[in-house]
Amino acid sequence: MLVDALPESLILFLASLVGTVIAGKLFSWAVRRTLGRVNKVLGDALARFGSWGIYLTGFLFSLEHLNLRLEVLLILFGALAAMLLLGLKDVLPNVVARHMLEIYRPFKVGDWIEVDGNVGRVVDIDDLYTVILTVYHERVYIPNTALLKKQVVNITRSEGVDVVTSFEVPVTGDIGKLISRLEKTLKKELEEEVMEGEPEVWLSGISGGKARLTVRTRIGNPNRVPEVRSKILLSVAKVISEPG
C-alpha cells in the first residue's frame, strides 16, 4: 500500500498538519459562534488571528516529525518573522488600527467626518487607509493609525457642520451697526441653509484701519459648504456697498 511505502516521519508530519488545520477551523468556528454573537467584528478578528497562530504553531511542531530540531526551526522562523515585521512596520499598525476602528466604530462608510481640517464623506475603509471624498470631489487618503491619534469629528452624528468665514472691511463708521446689518442680511439670505440658530458675526481684530470680522453658521448638508461661504461673502459685499 502507498501508506506503508511512506516513511513514518512523513506520515506523522502530514497527520500533524491535518490535525493543526482541524484545530484552527474548530477554534475559528467556536469563537464566531460565541464571541461573534456579542460583537461580530471582534469575534471575526479574534477568530482570524487566533487560527493563524494555531496554524503557525502546529506547523512548527509538525516539522519535528521530519527530524528537524525545534530550536533551529524557531531561530529560522524568528529571523523570518523579524524581517517580515521590519518590512511591514508601517503596514501592520494600520491593519490593527482598522480593526480597532471597526470595533469602536467612531464612523462608518457614508458618514461625514472632519480630520485635520479635511472635511469629507467616508467612501472606503481598507487595511491601510480611510478614504474620504471632499466637497471639491478630492479623494483624501488618511492612514488608519492617524485616526486613532487625531481628533475625528463625526459631522453626521453631530448633526451639522459649522461654516466659518473671516474677512476684512475698512473701518469707516460704526462697526457695531455694520455687524447688526450684516446679521440681518445673513439671516435672510441663509434662511434655507441654516440648520439651527442664526448666523453669528463678531469682531475678531482691528489692524491698519481695517476690521477683521468672522461669520459662523451651522448647516446640515456639508456638500453646501462652498455655496454657503459664497453667499456669506456676497452678503458682506452687498452690506458694505450700501450706504450706512
LINKA-V228155 format. One record per residue. N is the residue number from 1. PHI is phi in whole degrees, -180 to 180 (* if undefined). OMEGA is omega in whole degrees, -180 to 180 (NA if undefined). Layout:
BEGIN
N & PHI & OMEGA
N & PHI & OMEGA
END
This chain:
BEGIN
1 & * & -178
2 & -63 & -179
3 & -63 & -180
4 & -67 & -178
5 & -79 & -179
6 & -80 & 176
7 & -61 & -179
8 & -60 & -179
9 & -63 & 180
10 & -70 & 178
11 & -63 & 179
12 & -64 & 179
13 & -62 & -179
14 & -66 & 179
15 & -64 & 179
16 & -66 & 178
17 & -64 & 179
18 & -61 & 178
19 & -63 & 179
20 & -64 & 180
21 & -63 & 179
22 & -63 & 180
23 & -63 & 179
24 & -64 & 179
25 & -66 & 179
26 & -64 & 178
27 & -61 & -180
28 & -61 & 180
29 & -63 & -178
30 & -65 & -179
31 & -65 & -179
32 & -68 & -180
33 & -77 & -178
34 & -104 & -179
35 & -65 & -179
36 & -62 & 178
37 & -73 & 179
38 & -86 & 180
39 & -144 & -174
40 & -62 & -178
41 & -64 & 179
42 & -65 & 179
43 & -63 & 179
44 & -64 & -179
45 & -65 & -180
46 & -66 & 179
47 & -64 & -178
48 & -68 & -176
49 & -70 & 179
50 & -65 & 179
51 & -67 & 176
52 & -61 & 178
53 & -62 & 178
54 & -66 & 180
55 & -62 & -178
56 & -66 & 180
57 & -64 & 180
58 & -64 & 179
59 & -65 & 179
60 & -62 & -179
61 & -71 & 178
62 & -66 & -179
63 & -65 & 178
64 & -62 & -180
65 & -69 & 177
66 & -94 & 178
67 & 64 & 174
68 & -99 & -177
69 & -67 & -178
70 & -63 & -179
71 & -62 & 180
72 & -65 & -180
73 & -63 & 180
74 & -64 & 178
75 & -65 & -180
76 & -64 & -180
77 & -69 & 176
78 & -64 & 178
79 & -65 & 179
80 & -64 & 180
81 & -65 & 179
82 & -63 & 178
83 & -66 & 180
84 & -66 & 180
85 & -65 & 179
86 & -65 & 180
87 & -71 & -177
88 & -109 & -175
89 & -62 & 178
90 & -94 & -177
91 & -90 & -175
92 & -58 & 179
93 & -59 & 179
94 & -71 & 177
95 & -65 & 178
96 & -63 & -180
97 & -62 & 179
98 & -62 & 180
99 & -66 & 177
100 & -64 & 178
101 & -65 & 179
102 & -70 & -180
103 & -74 & -175
104 & -89 & 174
105 & 48 & 174
106 & -69 & 176
107 & -160 & 178
108 & -139 & 178
109 & -59 & -178
110 & 107 & 179
111 & -76 & 172
112 & -94 & -180
113 & -132 & 175
114 & -128 & 179
115 & -137 & 178
116 & 53 & 179
117 & 84 & 177
118 & -90 & 179
119 & -111 & 180
120 & -169 & 179
121 & -95 & -180
122 & -70 & -179
123 & -112 & -180
124 & -163 & 174
125 & -134 & 179
126 & -113 & -175
127 & -68 & -176
128 & -110 & -172
129 & -131 & 164
130 & -106 & -174
131 & -104 & 176
132 & -119 & 178
133 & -109 & -176
134 & -79 & 179
135 & -67 & 177
136 & -96 & 178
137 & 63 & 174
138 & -97 & 177
139 & -95 & -179
140 & -107 & -179
141 & -100 & -177
142 & -110 & 178
143 & -57 & -178
144 & -60 & 180
145 & -64 & -180
146 & -65 & -178
147 & -73 & 175
148 & -87 & -176
149 & -101 & -175
150 & -102 & 177
151 & -74 & 179
152 & -116 & 178
153 & -102 & 177
154 & -88 & -176
155 & -67 & -179
156 & -62 & -179
157 & -77 & -180
158 & -85 & 174
159 & 60 & 173
160 & 126 & 179
161 & -136 & 178
162 & -82 & 173
163 & -106 & -178
164 & -115 & -178
165 & -132 & 178
166 & -115 & -178
167 & -160 & 180
168 & -116 & 177
169 & -132 & 178
170 & -68 & 179
171 & -86 & -178
172 & -122 & -178
173 & -167 & -179
174 & -77 & -179
175 & -65 & 180
176 & -61 & 179
177 & -67 & 179
178 & -62 & 179
179 & -64 & 180
180 & -62 & 179
181 & -65 & -179
182 & -66 & 179
183 & -63 & 179
184 & -65 & -180
185 & -66 & -179
186 & -65 & 179
187 & -60 & -180
188 & -76 & -175
189 & -70 & -175
190 & -105 & -175
191 & -56 & -177
192 & -84 & -177
193 & -96 & -173
194 & -68 & -178
195 & -86 & -180
196 & -152 & 180
197 & 69 & 179
198 & -129 & 177
199 & -57 & 179
200 & -108 & 178
201 & -130 & 178
202 & -146 & 179
203 & -84 & -178
204 & -109 & 177
205 & 167 & 176
206 & -134 & -179
207 & -157 & 176
208 & 60 & 179
209 & 77 & 178
210 & -125 & 178
211 & -103 & 178
212 & -99 & 180
213 & -109 & 179
214 & -129 & 178
215 & -116 & 176
216 & -134 & 176
217 & -146 & -178
218 & -109 & 179
219 & -121 & -177
220 & -92 & -176
221 & -113 & -180
222 & -59 & 178
223 & -63 & -175
224 & -93 & -177
225 & -56 & -180
226 & -60 & -179
227 & -66 & 180
228 & -66 & 178
229 & -63 & 177
230 & -65 & 178
231 & -62 & 180
232 & -63 & -178
233 & -67 & 177
234 & -65 & 178
235 & -66 & 178
236 & -61 & 180
237 & -61 & -180
238 & -65 & -178
239 & -67 & -178
240 & -66 & -178
241 & -75 & 180
242 & -78 & 177
243 & -65 & -178
244 & -71 & NA
END
